[in-house]
Amino acid sequence: MVDGNANNVRDAYDRVADEYVRRIYDELRHKPLDCALLDQFAASIPSGQLVCDLGCGPGHVGRYLKERGLCVCGVDLSKEMVSRARKLNPGIEFSSGDMQALPVPDEAWGGIVAFYAIVNLPNSEVGSAFREMWRVLRPGGLLLVSFHIGDEVVHLSNWWDIDVSIDFHFFPTELISNHMRAAGFEVKEITEREPYPDVEHPSRRAYILARRP
């Protein structure tokens, strides 16, 4: 992530960490398709392989996967999010890191779940993020990505009454699947859905399951 953008993103999530936990940490109980896709992902990971919740925020996705028997770690750019994740999810190792330069060796993970992890990246940086995910996945490893569908950029200067400066990028599904293929992934399944009313931002969502050959 380019330094200026990374600093803005890190600062924004540091500032909203407590409110993010309050609003987002229990969201999966209201999102049945997300849970079904996570269940499918978890059932496809060989026993004992480590899976990363990338862009983990407060760690709720990692917690869900751990409850389904996976060995889980979490990585987030925001140190304040990592701090909240550690307190909320004992037994999972969380660390701070940039998804374009992950502090782990090649082929370290058997799977990655990146729910909305790419939404603060401009299109020019998305390809490098997927190349880094490819690097740290084992051959045969799975990647499950989610994002907002569209082609707009939403800038927030105020997020839940907290001053920030952060961009949220929406992407056409085909654009992201092409980025993943270009990075070396084999796209296995693409799912789209309408937003859940009164649960989340009213944008259409996409989920792409891919495999490192």
DAQUIBEL-V59230 format. One record per residue. N is the residue number from 1. RES is the residue in one letter. SS is DSSP state (2 for helix, 1 for strand, 0 for the rest). PSI is psi as a letter, one per 40 degrees, with the letter a starting at -180 (* if undefined). Layout:
N&RES&SS&PSI ; N&RES&SS&PSI
This chain:
1&M&0&h ; 2&V&0&h ; 3&D&2&d ; 4&G&2&d ; 5&N&2&d ; 6&A&2&d ; 7&N&2&d ; 8&N&2&d ; 9&V&2&d ; 10&R&2&d ; 11&D&2&d ; 12&A&2&d ; 13&Y&2&d ; 14&D&2&d ; 15&R&2&d ; 16&V&2&e ; 17&A&2&d ; 18&D&2&d ; 19&E&2&d ; 20&Y&2&d ; 21&V&2&d ; 22&R&2&d ; 23&R&2&d ; 24&I&2&d ; 25&Y&0&d ; 26&D&0&e ; 27&E&2&d ; 28&L&2&d ; 29&R&2&e ; 30&H&2&e ; 31&K&0&g ; 32&P&2&d ; 33&L&2&d ; 34&D&2&d ; 35&C&2&d ; 36&A&2&d ; 37&L&2&d ; 38&L&2&d ; 39&D&2&d ; 40&Q&2&d ; 41&F&2&d ; 42&A&2&d ; 43&A&2&e ; 44&S&0&e ; 45&I&0&h ; 46&P&0&i ; 47&S&0&h ; 48&G&0&e ; 49&Q&0&i ; 50&L&1&h ; 51&V&1&h ; 52&C&1&h ; 53&D&1&g ; 54&L&1&h ; 55&G&0&f ; 56&C&0&e ; 57&G&0&b ; 58&P&0&e ; 59&G&0&e ; 60&H&2&d ; 61&V&2&d ; 62&G&2&d ; 63&R&2&d ; 64&Y&2&d ; 65&L&2&d ; 66&K&2&d ; 67&E&2&e ; 68&R&0&e ; 69&G&0&e ; 70&L&0&i ; 71&C&1&h ; 72&V&1&i ; 73&C&1&i ; 74&G&1&i ; 75&V&1&h ; 76&D&1&i ; 77&L&0&d ; 78&S&0&h ; 79&K&2&d ; 80&E&2&d ; 81&M&2&d ; 82&V&2&d ; 83&S&2&d ; 84&R&2&d ; 85&A&2&d ; 86&R&2&d ; 87&K&2&d ; 88&L&2&d ; 89&N&0&g ; 90&P&0&i ; 91&G&0&e ; 92&I&0&h ; 93&E&1&h ; 94&F&1&i ; 95&S&1&i ; 96&S&1&i ; 97&G&0&i ; 98&D&1&h ; 99&M&0&e ; 100&Q&0&e ; 101&A&1&g ; 102&L&0&h ; 103&P&0&f ; 104&V&0&i ; 105&P&0&i ; 106&D&0&i ; 107&E&0&f ; 108&A&0&d ; 109&W&1&i ; 110&G&1&e ; 111&G&1&i ; 112&I&1&h ; 113&V&1&h ; 114&A&1&g ; 115&F&1&h ; 116&Y&0&f ; 117&A&0&d ; 118&I&0&e ; 119&V&0&e ; 120&N&0&e ; 121&L&0&h ; 122&P&0&i ; 123&N&2&d ; 124&S&2&e ; 125&E&2&e ; 126&V&2&d ; 127&G&2&d ; 128&S&2&d ; 129&A&2&d ; 130&F&2&d ; 131&R&2&d ; 132&E&2&d ; 133&M&2&d ; 134&W&2&d ; 135&R&2&d ; 136&V&2&e ; 137&L&1&i ; 138&R&1&i ; 139&P&1&h ; 140&G&1&e ; 141&G&1&i ; 142&L&1&i ; 143&L&1&h ; 144&L&1&h ; 145&V&1&i ; 146&S&1&i ; 147&F&1&i ; 148&H&1&h ; 149&I&1&h ; 150&G&0&a ; 151&D&0&e ; 152&E&0&i ; 153&V&1&h ; 154&V&1&h ; 155&H&1&h ; 156&L&1&h ; 157&S&1&e ; 158&N&1&h ; 159&W&1&h ; 160&W&0&f ; 161&D&0&f ; 162&I&1&h ; 163&D&1&h ; 164&V&1&i ; 165&S&1&h ; 166&I&1&i ; 167&D&1&h ; 168&F&1&h ; 169&H&1&h ; 170&F&0&i ; 171&F&1&i ; 172&P&0&i ; 173&T&2&d ; 174&E&2&d ; 175&L&2&d ; 176&I&2&d ; 177&S&2&d ; 178&N&2&d ; 179&H&2&d ; 180&M&2&d ; 181&R&2&d ; 182&A&2&d ; 183&A&0&e ; 184&G&0&e ; 185&F&1&i ; 186&E&1&h ; 187&V&1&h ; 188&K&1&d ; 189&E&1&h ; 190&I&1&h ; 191&T&1&h ; 192&E&1&i ; 193&R&1&i ; 194&E&0&i ; 195&P&0&i ; 196&Y&0&h ; 197&P&0&h ; 198&D&0&e ; 199&V&0&d ; 200&E&0&i ; 201&H&0&h ; 202&P&0&g ; 203&S&0&i ; 204&R&0&i ; 205&R&1&i ; 206&A&1&i ; 207&Y&1&h ; 208&I&1&h ; 209&L&1&h ; 210&A&1&i ; 211&R&1&h ; 212&R&1&h ; 213&P&0&*
